[in-house]
Amino acid sequence: MVVRELLRIQGAQRGSRMQGNQRGSGMQGNQRGSGGTLNWLQRACGGLLSDRLMKEDGVHSVLVGILGATAGKGVGSGCHGDWKRVQAVAKIISRCPSQVPSLSHYYSIIGPQLLKLLSVAGRATVQVSAATLSLMIKTQPALTRSHVVLLSLLPSEP
């Protein structure tokens, strides 16, 4: 629920900025956008979302926030058939947040989470997880190999 509200605040800010630009509002820095959300608040929400993503089961929490409650259910339909949305969410997750010390560290945190989601989550979550892994392999093959592919070949713990 917290993730969903943080995403809502960020979405309101983006919409405000777009509307402000169309009207030539010229507001910058920490001033209010036309929707009333402060730019510093958007950055703070982005930081909190990134922090949540890096915690245990953080990828799943962010996916539930984006896709809705269907992300964790066995027959989830949050993104089923909507490949543009799947790709957009995958692109967001595959990008390393600016406050993470290194891309290698980021992949070491989200890689195992994505592998776990491939086997235990609903259809929409599996689609986004697979698309994210695909983007990671395309953009950073060596890191993905070491933090995801090789990890998936290790024997699983009982």
Secondary structure, DSSP 4 states (H G I P E B T S, - for coil): -HHHHHHHHHHHHHHHHHHHHHTT----TTSB-TTS-BHHHHHHHHHHHHHHHTSTTHHHHHHHHHH-GGGGSTT--SSTT-HHHHHHHHHHHHSPPTTSS-HHHHHHHHHHHHHHHHHHS-HHHHHHHHHHHHHHHHH-HHHHIIIIIHHHHSPPP-
